[in-house]
Amino acid sequence: MTFGGWEKFNTAAFWMIKLAYINLLWILFTIGGLVIFGLFPATVAMFTVVRKWMRKESNFKIFPAFWTVFRTDFIKANGLGLLFITVGSSFITTLLFCS
């Protein structure tokens, strides 16, 4: 493998570690939020961190960014998540009983 090959491998391995870390944070915060109340805020925080990566923002620490979004958007994310669950449940109920 040439030097360029190692550089590509190193970059790919670094991204895999970052993705594994964000997934671990998502799992821990979902469980820590008693599953139901942690699922939506953890998902919002995960997507916020991934969006920063996609925008090429690299000057931030993952855990503090995740924690800040989880904490500040906890109520909003749970409210929106419960709204999605309610609407989805009504669609499924309508499909099951009206068909």
N, C-alpha and C positions, 0 to 999 in steps of 0.2 A: 504494500500500500504506500502510495506517495504521501508527501506532506499534505497536499490538498485533500486526499482521501481521509486522512486523520482529522483534518479540520471539519469536514462534513460530518464525520462520525461524532466528533465532539459536540458539534452544534445540535445534531439529532438527539444525542444522549442528554444534553442539557435541557432540551425541550421536553423530553420524556419525563425527566425528573420534575420539572415545573408542573407538568400536567398531573403527575402522580400526587404531588404535594397539594394542588388545588382540589383534586378529587378527595384526598384524605381530609382536608379541611371541610369540604362539603359534607362528607359522611359524619364527621365528629360533631359539627354544628347542627346537623339535622337530628342526630341522636340526642345531643345536648339540649336541643329545644323541644324535647319530648315528642319527637317525630312529627306530629301534626303541626305544631306551632314553629318548628324549626325548618321544615321543608322549604317553604316559599322564601323566607329571608336568606337562607343559605344558598338557594338557587340564584336569587337576585345578586347576592354578593359574588358568587362564582362567575356569573356572566359579566359583572362589572369588571372584575379582574381580567377576564379573557378579552373584553372589549379594549381595555387599556393596552394589552399585548398586541392586539390587532392594529391599534393606532400607533404602534411603535413607541409607546411610552415605556421606557425601561428603567427610569430613575425612581422606582418606588419599591417598597418592601411589600411582599405579598400578604403576610399575616396582618399587619396593621391596616392595609387597605381593605382586606376581607372583613376584619372585625369592625371597622368604622361603618362600612355599608350595612353589615348585618345589624348592628346596633341602631343606627339612625333610621333605617327603613324597615324595622321589625314590624311595626303596626301597619304601615302602608302595604307591605308585601303580604302579610297575613290577610288583610282585608281584601286585597285584589285576588289572592288565592282562594279565599272562601267564596268570592263572587264567581270565579271560574268553576269551582266545584258545584255551586248551586245551579248555574246555567247548564253545565254539562250533565248534572243529574237530572234536571228537568228534560233535557233533550233525550237522554237515554230512557227515562220513564215514559215519555211521549211515544218514542219508537216502540217500546215493548208493549204498551197497552193499547195503542191506537193502530197497530198494524195487523 
